[in-house]
Amino acid sequence: SPPATPASSPEDSSIVIAKLNDGDGRVTLDREGNLLGADHLPPAYQQMIRRALTGQELGRSPLLAGLMAPGDKPRGKGEVRRGEFLVIEPVGIVTLSDRPTFRWSQLNGATGYVVEVYDERFGMADISPQITDHSWTASQPLKRGEIYYWQVKAVKDGRELKAPRAPAPQAKFRILDAARANELAQARRAYTSWRLILGLLYAQAGLLDEAEREFRALQENNPNSELVQRLLKQVRTK
């Protein structure tokens, strides 16, 4: 009689095409689209993981549209030379907090600074008192989902000098809308250890610094993963 053929296990009958250490253990995807290790996640989140594990491009969030002027450098590429008086952040980004912190570079000889925040109709939304620090947090919540402009003026030799912004003159940012902010808050509570999901949700919302932070944490658990390296590279250039 012919020799007996060893019984094959379900794992032998499927070929794993991608795997990551994340969440409560290891997540794997086979070539038939079966996702293991993420069974308890919502279907929409499972689909996000499938797309990421198959190497699909991390799209640019539509919430970032119109916040950067033509010719602006990619995030993280700008440099502030010594002695330059420039706004630093938030510029061209989405902020999760509705009371963002504004930062700018020091102007030599300045005795104080005043920050002005305007809505899209150029109405005054908030204004700081004269301060000596190089950062200031909005004194009141700004409206979620809205785009704002801001500038800082330095007081020097009795005159007010407005900080330019290179290469574009307008410093714009968007406050994340309430629906997405609530979804993110719930996801952070429910899926604290799922770095991939949190990173993808942040990226979809245009919160690129937060997305990069989660992908870096994911990289620590997957130091040799080309997939994670690709995600980090994509989010840095959005």
C-alpha positions in Angstrom: 0.0 0.0 0.0 1.2 3.6 -0.6 2.8 5.4 2.3 0.4 7.4 4.5 0.4 11.2 3.8 0.8 13.3 7.0 -2.3 15.3 7.8 -1.9 18.9 7.1 -2.8 21.6 9.6 -4.7 24.8 8.7 -1.4 26.7 9.1 0.3 24.4 6.5 -2.5 25.0 4.0 -2.2 28.7 4.0 0.9 30.8 3.2 1.5 33.8 5.4 2.4 36.9 3.3 2.8 39.4 6.2 3.1 39.5 9.9 3.6 42.0 12.7 4.0 42.0 16.4 1.3 44.3 17.6 -1.7 44.4 19.9 -1.9 41.4 22.2 0.6 39.3 20.2 1.2 38.6 16.5 -1.0 39.6 13.6 -0.7 37.6 10.4 -2.3 37.8 6.9 -2.3 34.8 4.5 -2.6 35.0 0.8 -6.3 34.1 1.0 -6.9 37.3 3.0 -7.4 35.6 6.3 -6.3 37.9 9.1 -5.3 36.2 12.4 -4.7 37.8 15.7 -7.1 40.7 15.1 -10.4 38.9 15.3 -11.9 41.1 18.0 -11.3 44.3 16.2 -14.1 46.1 14.3 -14.4 45.0 10.6 -13.3 48.5 9.5 -10.2 48.3 11.5 -9.4 44.8 10.3 -9.7 46.1 6.7 -7.3 48.9 7.5 -4.8 46.3 8.8 -5.2 44.2 5.6 -4.5 47.2 3.4 -1.4 48.1 5.5 -0.1 44.5 5.5 -0.5 44.3 1.7 1.7 47.4 1.3 -1.0 49.7 0.0 0.0 53.4 -0.1 -0.7 55.5 2.9 -2.8 58.3 1.4 -2.6 61.9 2.3 -5.4 63.0 4.6 -7.9 65.4 2.8 -7.9 67.4 6.1 -4.4 68.7 5.2 -5.6 70.2 1.9 -5.0 73.9 1.6 -2.9 74.2 4.7 0.5 74.3 2.9 1.3 76.8 0.3 3.0 75.8 -3.0 6.8 75.6 -2.4 6.5 74.7 1.3 9.0 72.2 2.4 7.8 68.8 3.7 7.2 68.4 7.4 10.4 68.3 9.4 12.5 69.8 6.6 12.4 73.4 7.6 15.4 75.0 9.4 15.5 78.0 11.7 18.8 79.8 11.4 20.2 81.6 14.3 18.7 85.1 14.7 15.7 84.4 12.4 12.3 85.4 13.7 9.8 82.9 12.4 6.7 81.1 13.4 7.4 77.4 14.0 4.2 75.6 14.8 1.4 74.9 14.2 2.0 75.4 10.5 0.3 73.4 7.7 -0.9 70.7 10.2 -4.1 69.4 11.9 -4.1 69.7 15.7 -5.9 67.3 18.0 -6.2 69.8 20.8 -8.7 72.7 20.4 -6.3 74.8 22.5 -3.1 74.4 20.5 0.3 75.7 21.7 2.0 78.2 19.4 5.8 78.3 19.1 8.2 80.7 17.4 11.8 81.5 17.3 13.4 84.2 19.4 14.2 87.7 18.1 17.3 89.1 19.6 16.6 92.2 21.6 12.8 91.6 21.8 11.2 92.5 25.1 7.9 90.7 24.5 5.7 88.9 22.0 2.0 89.0 21.1 0.2 86.1 19.3 -2.8 86.8 17.2 -5.1 84.0 15.9 -7.7 84.6 13.2 -10.5 82.5 11.7 -11.0 82.0 8.0 -13.0 85.2 7.7 -10.0 87.0 9.4 -11.9 87.7 12.5 -9.9 87.7 15.7 -10.4 84.4 17.4 -7.8 84.8 20.2 -5.0 87.0 21.3 -2.3 86.7 23.9 -1.1 89.3 26.3 2.4 90.5 25.8 4.7 87.7 27.0 8.4 87.0 27.1 8.3 83.3 26.4 8.6 81.8 22.9 5.4 79.7 23.2 1.8 80.4 24.2 -1.3 78.1 24.5 -4.6 79.4 23.3 -6.6 81.0 26.1 -9.9 79.4 25.0 -11.0 76.5 22.9 -11.1 77.1 19.2 -13.9 75.8 17.1 -13.4 72.2 15.9 -13.2 71.5 12.2 -12.2 75.1 11.4 -9.1 76.4 9.7 -7.2 79.2 11.5 -4.4 81.7 10.7 -1.9 83.0 13.2 1.0 85.4 13.6 3.3 86.6 16.3 4.6 90.1 16.8 7.7 91.0 18.6 8.1 94.2 20.6 11.6 95.6 20.1 12.8 99.2 20.7 9.2 100.3 21.1 8.1 98.9 17.8 6.1 95.8 16.8 7.7 93.5 14.3 5.7 90.7 12.7 7.4 87.3 12.2 7.6 86.3 8.5 7.0 82.7 7.5 9.4 81.2 5.0 8.7 80.3 2.3 5.0 81.2 2.6 3.6 84.2 4.5 0.5 82.6 6.0 0.7 80.2 9.0 -2.5 78.0 8.7 -3.7 75.0 10.7 -6.9 73.1 11.2 -8.5 72.0 14.5 -9.6 68.3 14.2 -13.4 68.0 14.0 -15.3 66.6 17.0 -16.4 63.3 15.3 -12.8 62.3 14.5 -11.5 63.5 17.8 -14.1 61.4 19.7 -13.3 58.3 17.5 -9.6 58.7 18.3 -10.3 59.1 22.0 -12.3 55.9 22.0 -9.7 54.0 20.0 -6.9 55.1 22.4 -8.9 53.7 25.3 -10.0 50.5 23.7 -6.9 49.6 21.6 -4.0 51.1 23.6 -1.5 48.4 22.5 -2.5 48.5 18.8 0.1 50.8 17.4 -0.7 50.0 13.8 -4.4 50.9 14.1 -3.7 54.1 16.1 -1.0 55.2 13.7 -3.3 54.6 10.7 -6.2 56.5 12.4 -3.9 59.4 13.2 -2.7 59.5 9.6 -6.2 59.5 8.2 -7.0 62.4 10.5 -3.9 64.4 9.3 -2.2 64.1 12.7 1.1 63.2 11.3 3.3 63.7 14.4 1.0 61.4 16.3 1.0 58.8 13.5 4.8 58.9 13.4 5.0 58.4 17.1 2.8 55.3 16.9 4.7 53.8 14.0 8.0 54.4 15.8 6.6 52.4 18.8 5.5 49.7 16.3 9.0 49.7 14.9 10.4 48.9 18.3 8.4 45.7 18.3 9.3 45.0 14.7 12.8 46.3 14.2 13.5 44.5 10.9 10.1 45.1 9.3 10.3 46.7 5.9 6.5 47.4 6.2 6.9 49.6 9.2 9.9 51.4 7.7 7.7 52.1 4.7 4.9 53.5 6.8 7.4 55.8 8.7 8.8 57.0 5.4 5.4 57.8 4.0 4.1 59.6 7.0 7.2 61.8 7.2 6.7 63.1 3.7 3.0 63.9 3.9 
